[in-house]
Amino acid sequence: MDKGVKVAIIDNGINELLLAKGLEKSVAVEKGICVADTKNIDQQQFQHGTNCAMIIEKYCPDCDLISIRILDENGKGGVASFQPALDWCYKNHIRLINLSLGTVDFRDCEKLRCLINEYVAKGMIIIAATANSGFVSYPASFMNVIGVATTDSPLDYCKDYMQMGIDTVVPSVHAIKIYDMEMNTSLSNSYAAPYISALIANKLKVDSTLDIKKLKLYASEQSHLQMVKGIYEPDWVYRAYVSGRGTTSRVEYYFETVIGTYDEIQGKIDTVIAYSMAELENLDISNKHLIYLGNEDIHNIDVQGFIWSKETRQRQIKHNYYQGHGLEIPVVILAVEDAIDKFYVLTELKRAFAIDGYNAYTIGMEPECVLYALEYMPEPVSDIGAWKNFIESQTFYKQSDLVIWCIPVEDQDKYMKVYPDCDVQIVLYNEGDNNIVEFSFEGEKVEKKISEPIDRKDVEEIYHIIETKLTEDEDG
């Protein structure tokens, strides 16, 4: 009770002279390692990290503050500095992290997700400010991070915080004292995050056993806006035990798996993945997260961690309030025969677009998609309008460049009615020793034969045909 909670502020450094208590430690990431920070952060420099520290100290005066400098004097830095910073925190037993920074670049998402998942699985609590631009940012949008936005934002997206992974909306304008002059911090998500960091530090001072799920719930209860809880993306998994067997694919999951009898390996995992309730009957999963890919109702299951199921996505669609004016990006509909490894095709196609800087919102209709960091969407049969509005909201906030929607070959006539004016329609099916790819765009048809099984080079060829067609108008 009498021992202060350690809070690391990963930022651009802190002017210790402006703090009542001073810093417990000050380090900087240089050449991939943390070293003692000898840089003077004076009053004339950009005081971003200092302001965050003063806010935390204001609301939790007895905490122990640690400065980890990864940004320059202009607030710029690379995601490569996150790993040594978090590793240093873990080795120095610092559990609570304030990140009033992040990235909106989709290419940074995968690297940060793997890193954040590892350290959160080890007990770290990360509070992150969302981007002031109003788009999805990383790591604030990750489910196992407490994402924070400010009240009184000039951006008109207050009903859409769920789509951005934001857990709480709190004030960012705080009175702080710089020497003898009192001033207010500016309206910015950056200064909302340390307010929540201070409140959580106070909670941990009373009960250090609180985990990320309980602290996310606490943060949402402090929100000045009512938040929709618990229906974000299943992106938290570090190590999982997969019970049962789903569709065979050559694609690796986005997380690690641990093999063995459950009693022997349960201490090594954070998540259980199951395909039926029968698989869970003899497993003690009360202190784990759960991704459930079956069809049964799991509302009464005893799990203390995060839970995701098909119903989670349906609730997310239901609670979407975004109303746009129709998609303004290309739509590619990919009809794939069931015998073909659709997860492989989708992940390789998404990768090919990403290499050239295109952010493809890649959809499949099987819940297993979430294991490969693809988007799962249920059949758009009950409310096509809500389904389409959700896709539009996702692609807007994630700044997607195109939509790729994979559908079953046998149902293509039914689903083509959702986007009858799609830009590209592709049918992929097996014929003897070959796979046939049929492209259709604006009445033009192209057919190609590719190998069986499909390899990366084949998918890259499909990509280049799509990319050429979608950009030919731009190129004149």
C-alpha positions in Angstrom: 0.0 0.0 0.0 2.8 2.5 0.8 4.9 1.6 -2.1 4.6 3.8 -5.2 3.6 2.2 -8.5 6.2 2.6 -11.3 5.0 4.3 -14.5 7.1 4.4 -17.6 6.5 7.3 -20.0 7.8 6.3 -23.4 8.1 9.5 -25.2 10.6 12.3 -26.1 12.1 12.6 -22.7 11.1 14.5 -19.5 12.4 17.7 -17.9 12.9 16.5 -14.4 13.1 20.0 -13.0 9.4 20.6 -13.6 8.4 17.6 -11.5 7.7 17.8 -7.7 9.1 14.3 -7.0 11.6 14.0 -9.9 12.3 10.9 -11.9 13.3 7.5 -10.6 15.2 6.7 -13.8 15.8 8.3 -17.2 16.9 6.2 -20.2 17.0 6.5 -23.9 16.9 4.0 -26.8 20.1 4.3 -28.8 21.3 1.8 -31.4 18.7 -0.7 -30.3 19.4 -0.7 -26.5 18.4 1.4 -23.5 21.2 3.5 -22.0 21.3 6.3 -19.4 19.7 9.5 -20.9 22.2 12.3 -20.7 20.2 14.7 -22.9 18.9 17.9 -21.2 15.2 18.5 -21.9 14.9 22.2 -21.3 11.9 24.5 -21.3 12.4 25.7 -24.8 12.1 22.2 -26.3 8.9 20.3 -27.3 7.6 19.4 -23.8 5.4 16.4 -24.9 6.8 13.8 -22.5 7.2 16.4 -19.7 3.5 17.4 -20.0 2.5 13.7 -19.8 4.6 13.2 -16.7 3.2 16.3 -15.0 -0.4 15.1 -15.6 0.4 11.7 -14.1 2.0 13.3 -11.1 -0.9 15.6 -10.7 -3.4 12.8 -10.3 -1.1 10.2 -8.8 1.5 12.2 -6.8 3.2 9.3 -5.1 3.9 7.2 -8.2 7.5 6.6 -9.4 8.0 8.0 -12.9 10.5 6.6 -15.4 11.4 8.4 -18.6 12.2 6.3 -21.7 13.1 8.5 -24.6 12.5 7.1 -28.1 11.4 10.3 -29.9 13.5 13.2 -31.1 12.9 16.9 -30.1 10.3 17.1 -32.9 8.3 14.1 -31.6 9.5 11.8 -34.4 10.7 8.2 -34.1 10.5 4.7 -35.5 8.6 1.6 -34.3 11.8 -0.3 -34.0 12.5 1.5 -30.7 9.4 0.0 -29.0 11.0 -3.4 -28.5 14.1 -2.4 -26.6 11.9 0.1 -24.5 9.4 -2.5 -23.5 12.0 -5.1 -22.9 13.9 -2.8 -20.6 10.6 -2.1 -18.7 10.0 -5.8 -18.3 13.5 -6.6 -17.1 13.2 -3.7 -14.6 9.8 -4.8 -13.3 7.9 -1.8 -14.7 4.4 -3.0 -15.4 2.5 0.2 -16.3 3.3 2.0 -19.5 2.1 5.4 -20.9 2.3 5.7 -24.7 1.0 9.1 -25.8 2.1 8.2 -29.3 1.5 5.6 -32.0 1.3 5.1 -35.8 -1.5 5.0 -38.3 0.6 3.1 -40.9 -1.0 -0.3 -41.5 2.4 -1.8 -42.3 3.5 -1.2 -38.7 0.4 -3.1 -37.3 1.8 -6.6 -37.5 5.1 -5.8 -36.0 3.6 -3.9 -33.1 0.8 -6.5 -32.5 3.3 -9.3 -32.0 5.4 -7.2 -29.7 2.5 -5.8 -27.6 0.9 -9.3 -27.3 4.1 -10.8 -25.9 4.6 -8.2 -23.2 0.9 -7.9 -22.2 0.9 -11.7 -21.9 3.7 -11.3 -19.4 1.6 -8.9 -17.3 2.3 -5.4 -18.8 -0.4 -2.8 -18.8 -0.2 -0.4 -21.7 -2.2 2.9 -22.0 -2.0 4.5 -25.5 -3.4 7.6 -27.0 -5.3 7.2 -30.3 -4.2 9.4 -33.2 -5.5 13.0 -33.3 -6.2 12.5 -37.0 -9.3 10.4 -36.1 -8.1 7.2 -37.9 -7.3 3.8 -36.4 -3.9 3.9 -34.8 -1.5 1.3 -33.3 -1.1 0.2 -30.6 -4.1 2.2 -29.2 -6.6 0.1 -31.2 -5.4 -3.3 -30.0 -7.8 -5.1 -27.7 -5.2 -5.7 -25.0 -4.2 -2.0 -24.9 -6.2 0.6 -23.1 -7.0 3.1 -26.0 -7.7 6.7 -25.0 -9.3 9.7 -26.7 -10.1 13.1 -25.5 -13.4 14.8 -24.8 -14.4 17.8 -26.8 -12.6 16.5 -29.9 -13.3 18.7 -33.0 -13.6 15.5 -35.0 -17.1 14.1 -35.5 -16.6 10.5 -34.7 -17.7 10.2 -31.1 -20.2 7.5 -31.9 -17.6 5.4 -33.7 -15.0 5.0 -31.0 -15.8 1.2 -31.0 -14.5 0.9 -34.5 -11.2 2.5 -33.5 -10.6 0.3 -30.4 -11.0 3.2 -28.0 -11.9 2.2 -24.5 -12.4 5.6 -22.8 -12.9 9.2 -23.6 -11.6 11.6 -20.9 -10.4 15.2 -20.6 -7.0 16.2 -21.9 -6.9 19.8 -20.8 -5.3 19.8 -17.4 -3.8 22.6 -15.2 -0.1 22.1 -14.7 2.5 24.4 -13.2 5.7 25.3 -15.1 8.0 26.9 -12.5 5.8 29.8 -11.2 3.4 29.9 -14.2 0.2 27.9 -14.3 -1.0 26.7 -17.7 -3.3 24.2 -19.3 -2.3 21.4 -21.5 -3.7 21.5 -25.0 -6.7 19.6 -26.3 -5.1 16.4 -27.5 -5.4 12.6 -27.2 -1.8 12.6 -26.0 -2.8 14.3 -22.8 -5.9 12.2 -22.2 -3.8 9.0 -22.0 -1.7 10.1 -18.9 -4.9 11.0 -17.0 -6.0 7.4 -17.4 -2.5 6.2 -16.6 -2.7 8.0 -13.3 -6.1 6.6 -12.4 -4.9 3.1 -13.2 -1.7 3.6 -11.1 -4.0 4.5 -8.2 -6.0 1.3 -8.8 -2.9 -0.9 -8.9 -1.6 0.7 -5.7 -4.7 -0.8 -4.0 -4.8 -4.1 -5.9 -1.7 -5.1 -7.9 -3.4 -8.3 -9.2 -5.8 -6.5 -11.5 -5.4 -7.7 -15.1 -5.8 -6.0 -18.4 -9.5 -7.0 -18.9 -10.5 -5.6 -15.5 -8.5 -2.4 -16.0 -10.0 -1.9 -19.4 -13.4 -2.2 -17.8 -12.4 0.3 -15.1 -11.1 2.7 -17.8 -14.3 2.5 -19.7 -16.3 3.3 -16.5 -14.3 6.6 -16.3 -15.3 7.6 -19.8 -17.3 10.8 -20.3 -19.1 9.1 -23.1 -20.9 5.8 -22.9 -18.7 3.1 -24.4 -19.7 -0.2 -26.1 -17.6 -2.8 -24.3 -15.9 -6.0 -25.3 -16.5 -6.3 -29.0 -13.2 -5.4 -30.6 -10.9 -7.6 -32.7 -9.4 -10.9 -31.6 -5.9 -9.6 -32.0 -4.5 -10.2 -28.6 -3.1 -13.8 -28.8 0.5 -14.4 -27.9 0.5 -18.2 -27.4 -2.5 -20.4 -27.9 -3.7 -24.0 -27.4 -5.8 -25.0 -30.3 -8.4 -27.6 -29.3 -9.9 -29.5 -32.2 -9.2 -29.1 -35.9 -10.5 -26.7 -38.4 -9.8 -26.2 -42.1 -6.3 -27.2 -43.1 -4.2 -24.4 -44.5 -0.6 -23.7 -45.4 -0.8 -20.3 -43.7 0.7 -19.9 -40.2 -1.4 -18.4 -37.5 -0.5 -14.8 -36.6 0.5 -16.1 -33.1 2.5 -19.0 -31.6 0.8 -22.3 -30.8 1.8 -24.7 -28.0 1.3 -28.5 -28.5 0.9 -31.1 -25.8 -1.6 -32.2 -23.3 -3.5 -29.3 -21.8 -2.6 -30.0 -18.2 1.1 -29.8 -19.1 1.1 -26.7 -21.3 -1.7 -24.5 -19.8 0.9 -22.4 -17.9 2.6 -21.5 -21.3 -0.5 -20.1 -23.0 -2.7 -17.1 -22.8 -5.5 -18.2 -25.1 -7.6 -21.3 -25.9 -9.1 -21.7 -29.4 -11.9 -24.2 -29.7 -14.4 -25.3 -32.4 -17.0 -26.9 -30.2 -18.3 -26.8 -26.6 -17.5 -30.5 -26.2 -13.8 -29.6 -26.6 -13.9 -27.3 -23.6 -15.7 -29.6 -21.2 -12.6 -31.0 -19.6 -10.4 -27.9 -19.9 -9.9 -25.3 -17.1 -10.0 -22.1 -19.1 -11.2 -19.8 -16.4 -8.0 -17.7 -16.4 -7.5 -17.8 -20.1 -8.8 -15.8 -23.1 -11.0 -17.7 -25.5 -11.6 -17.6 -29.3 -14.6 -19.8 -30.0 -15.2 -20.8 -33.6 -18.2 -23.0 -33.1 -21.9 -22.2 -33.4 -23.2 -22.7 -29.9 -24.1 -19.9 -27.4 -21.2 -19.3 -25.1 -22.6 -16.5 -22.9 -22.5 -18.5 -19.7 -19.0 -19.9 -20.1 -16.5 -19.2 -17.3 -13.7 -17.2 -18.8 -12.0 -14.3 -17.0 -10.1 -13.1 -20.1 -11.3 -11.8 -23.4 -13.8 -13.8 -25.4 -14.4 -13.7 -29.2 -17.0 -15.6 -31.2 -19.0 -15.2 -34.4 -21.6 -13.5 -32.3 -19.0 -10.8 -31.3 -18.7 -9.7 -34.9 -22.5 -9.6 -35.3 -22.8 -7.3 -32.2 -20.1 -5.1 -33.6 -22.0 -4.7 -36.9 -25.2 -4.1 -34.9 -23.6 -1.3 -32.8 -22.0 0.4 -35.8 -23.3 4.0 -36.2 -21.3 5.1 -39.1 -23.3 6.4 -42.0 -21.3 7.2 -45.1 -22.2 7.7 -48.7 -21.1 4.4 -50.2 -17.7 2.9 -50.7 -15.3 5.1 -52.6 -12.6 2.5 -53.0 -12.4 -0.5 -55.4 -14.2 -3.7 -54.5 -12.7 -7.1 -55.6 -14.9 -10.1 -55.2 -13.0 -13.4 -55.2 -15.1 -16.5 -55.6 -13.0 -19.6 -54.5 -13.8 -23.2 -54.9 -13.9 -25.0 -51.5 -11.1 -27.4 -52.4 -8.6 -24.5 -52.8 -6.8 -23.1 -49.7 -8.6 -19.8 -49.5 -6.7 -18.6 -46.4 -3.4 -19.0 -48.3 -4.8 -17.1 -51.3 -6.2 -14.3 -49.2 -3.1 -13.8 -47.0 -0.7 -13.9 -49.9 -2.9 -11.4 -51.9 -3.1 -9.1 -48.9 0.7 -9.3 -48.5 1.3 -8.6 -52.2 -0.8 -5.4 -52.0 1.0 -4.4 -48.8 4.4 -4.7 -50.4 3.4 -2.0 -52.9 1.9 0.2 -50.2 -1.8 -0.8 -50.6 -3.9 -1.4 -47.5 -6.3 -4.2 -48.5 -9.3 -4.8 -46.2 -9.4 -8.6 -46.8 -12.6 -10.4 -45.9 -13.5 -14.1 -45.6 -16.8 -15.6 -44.5 -15.3 -18.3 -42.2 -14.7 -17.3 -38.5 -11.2 -19.0 -38.8 -10.1 -15.9 -40.8 -9.3 -14.2 -37.5 -6.6 -16.7 -36.8 -4.7 -15.4 -39.8 -5.3 -11.7 -39.2 -8.0 -11.6 -41.9 -11.4 -10.0 -41.5 -14.3 -12.3 -40.7 -17.7 -11.2 -41.9 -20.9 -13.3 -41.5 -23.3 -13.7 -44.4 -24.9 -10.4 -45.4 -28.4 -11.9 -45.5 -30.4 -10.4 -42.6 -29.5 -6.7 -43.1 -27.4 -5.9 -46.1 -27.5 -2.2 -45.4 -26.0 -2.7 -41.9 -23.4 -5.1 -43.3 -22.3 -2.6 -46.0 -22.3 0.4 -43.5 -19.9 -1.6 -41.3 -17.5 -2.4 -44.1 -17.6 1.3 -45.0 -16.8 2.4 -41.5 -14.0 -0.1 -41.2 -12.4 0.9 -44.5 -12.7 4.6 -43.6 -11.1 4.4 -40.2 -8.5 2.0 -41.2 -7.7 4.0 -44.4 -8.1 1.0 -46.6 -7.2 1.3 -50.3 -9.5 -1.5 -51.5 -11.8 -4.3 -50.3 -11.1 -7.9 -51.2 -14.1 -10.1 -50.4 -13.8 -13.9 -50.6 -17.0 -15.8 -51.2 -17.9 -19.5 -52.0 -18.1 -20.2 -55.8 -21.4 -21.9 -55.4 -23.0 -18.8 -53.8 -21.5 -16.1 -56.0 -24.8 -15.2 -57.7 -26.3 -14.5 -54.3 -23.5 -12.5 -52.9 -22.8 -10.5 -56.1 -26.1 -8.7 -55.4 -24.4 -7.0 -52.5 -21.9 -5.2 -54.7 -23.3 -5.7 -58.2 -21.0 -2.9 -59.5 -17.8 -4.4 -58.1 -14.6 -3.3 -59.9 -13.1 -6.8 -60.3 -14.8 -10.2 -60.1 -12.5 -13.3 -59.9 -13.4 -17.0 -60.0 -10.8 -19.5 -58.9 -11.4 -23.2 -59.3 -9.6 -26.4 -59.8 -9.5 -28.3 -63.1 -7.4 -31.4 -63.1 -3.7 -30.6 -62.5 -4.3 -26.9 -62.8 -6.2 -24.1 -61.2 -8.2 -21.7 -63.4 -8.5 -18.0 -62.7 -11.2 -16.1 -64.5 -11.1 -12.3 -64.2 -14.1 -10.1 -65.1 -14.0 -6.3 -65.2 -16.5 -4.1 -67.0 -17.5 -6.8 -69.4 -13.9 -7.7 -70.2 -12.9 -11.3 -69.3 -9.4 -12.8 -68.9 -8.6 -16.5 -68.1 -5.3 -17.8 -66.8 -4.0 -21.2 -65.7 -1.9 -21.5 -62.6 -0.2 -24.3 -60.7 -1.7 -26.8 -58.3 -1.1 -26.2 -55.5 -1.1 -22.4 -55.7 2.1 -20.8 -54.7 3.3 -17.3 -53.9 4.3 -16.6 -57.5 0.8 -17.5 -58.7 -0.9 -15.2 -56.2 1.5 -12.4 -57.2 0.5 -12.9 -60.8 -3.2 -12.5 -59.8 -2.2 -9.4 -57.8 -0.4 -7.8 -60.7 -3.5 -8.3 -63.0 -5.8 -6.7 -60.4 -3.4 -3.9 -59.7 -2.8 -3.1 -63.4 -6.6 -3.0 -64.0 -7.4 -0.8 -61.0 -4.7 1.7 -61.7 -4.9 1.9 -65.5 -7.4 4.8 -65.3 -5.0 6.7 -63.0 -2.2 6.1 -65.4 -4.3 7.5 -68.2 
